[in-house]
C-alpha cells in the first residue's frame, strides 16, 4: 500500500529505534518522515509544519509523551502513537485520556505497529476529508443564503415597481374617465 501523501513525525531519542521506525514507515507507507529527539523540537516543528501522525517515545529527556500529546492537541487534532519501555497501567490510562491512539510497549512487533499506524492514518485522512466536505457544504449554504437574500431584495423591488406602475395606470385611467365624462 504505497501512499506518498502521509507525513509522519518521529520523536525518539534512541537513534537505532529511530532508524528502524523510519525504514518501516517509509517502506510501508512511502511516507515523508521527519525525526527529532525532544518534545520541544516536536512542538516547534508541528507549529510550523504539521504532520499526519506523530510517533513519540513516552519518556523524553525534556518531558513525556503524554504531556506532549496534550500540547499537540492544543495545536490541532493530529493522531499520536506512543512507544514505551514497560508502561504502567496508570501511564496507559493517562495516555488514553490525553488522546493517544495507541501505545506500544517495547519490544513490539513492527507489523502490529504498522497495522495500527495504517488504521490511525486512514481514520485521520477520513476525518480530514469529512472536515473538508463539511467546510464545502457550509460555504455552499452560506452562498445559498446570500443568493436568497439578494433574490428577495430584487423580488421586492420588482413588486414595488409593479405596484407603482399599477397605481400610475389606475390614476391615468381615472383621469381619462374623468376627462371624457367632463367632455360629455
N, C-alpha and C positions, 0 to 999 in steps of 0.2 A: 504494500500500500504506500507508494511513494507520493508524498504530498510536499510541495515546496513552499506552501504558504504559512506553515507554522513557525513561530518564533518562540524559542524556549530559553529561559534564563536559569542557569545552574549556579546555585550558591553553595559551594563546597570547598572547605579549606584543604582537604586532602587531595593532592594533585593526581594520585593514582586512581582514586574513585572518580574524580572529575573526568579524567581521560576515558575511563571505562563508560561513564554516562554519556559523554559526548559521542563516542563511537557508536553506542547503541542507539541513541536518539537520532543521529544523522543517518545511520543505517536503516532504521525502521521508518522514519518519517521524512527523510531528506530535509530535515529542519535546519533553520539557521539558529545555532546555539551560541549564546553569549555566556561567558564564565566569569564569576567573581568569587572572592573568598570571604567577604564580610557582608553583614546586614546593611551597613552604611553604604557600601558600593552598590548593593542591590537596589536600595531606595533611590540613590542618585540616578541610576540608570532608568529605573521604572518611571520616575517623574518626567523624564525627558523622552524616553523611547520605550513605551510599554510592550510587553511580550504576551503571548497567548497562554503561557504556562510558566510558573516558577517552581523549580525543584530545589529545595533548600535542606540543609543539614539542621537537625534540631538544635545541636549545640554549636554555636558560633562564638568566636573569640570576643565579639562585641555585642552579644545578645543571644537570643534564641529564636528558633523558627516560629514559635507561637506568637511572640510579640511582633516579629517581622510580618507574619500573616495578618495580624490586626492592623499594622501600619499600612500594608499593601491594600487592605480592604478599604482604608480611608481614601486611597487614590482612585481605585476602581475595583470592579468585581472580577478580577482575573483569578483563575484557579491556582491553588498552591498544593504541592505534594511535599511531604517531609520524609527525610531519611533519618534514622535514629539508631544509636547504639543502645540496645536494651531499654526501650522506653517503659516508664512505669504506667500503671493504669491511670493515675492522676494526669500524667503528661498526655496520654492518649485522649482523655476526656477534655482537657483544656484545648488540645489541638482541634478536636472536632467542634467544640464550642466556638473556637476562633474562626472556623470556616475552612479548615484544611480538608481537601478532598480525600486524601489517603495518606497513611503513614506506613512506611516500610522499615521494619526493624532489620538491621544489618546482622548477618549477611542475608541477602534476599535473592530470589531467583529473578534474573533480569527479564525473562519472558513475562512473569507476572507483573513486574514493574511497567514494562512496555504496554502490556494489555490494559492496565489501569490508566496509563498516560493517554492511550488512544481513546478510551471511553471519556476521560476528562476533556480532552481536546475536542472530540466530536460534540460533546454536550455544550462546551463553551462556544464552538462555532455555530451550533444550532441556536443558542441563546442570542448570539450577536446577529444572526440572520433575522430572528424574530424581532429584536430591537429595531433593526433597520426597517423591517416591514411595518412595524408599529409607527415609527417616525414618518415613513412614507404615507401611511394612512392618515396620520394626524395632519400632515401637510395637505393632503387631498381634501380632508374635511374642512380645514381652515380655508382653502381656496373655494370650496363649495359655499361656505357661509358667506365669504366676501362676494362671490358672484351672485348669490341670492339677495344680499343687501343691495347690491348695485341694480339688479333686476327690479327689486321692489321700488327703488327710487325712480328708475326710469318708467316703470308702470304707473307710479303715482303722478309723474309729470305728464305722461300721455293722457291719463284720466283727467287731470286738471285742464289740459288743453282741450280735450273733447267737451268737458262741461262748459268751459269758457266759450268754445265755438258754438255749442248748442244754445247757450244764453244769447249770444250775439244774433244767431239765426232767429230765435224766438222774438227778440226785440225788433229785428228787421221785419219779420213777418207782421208783427203787431203794428209797426209803423206803416207798412204798406197797406194793411187793412184799414187803419185809422185814416190814412191819406185818401184811399179810394172811397171810404164811407163819407168823408167830408166833401169830396168832389161830387158825389151823387146827390 
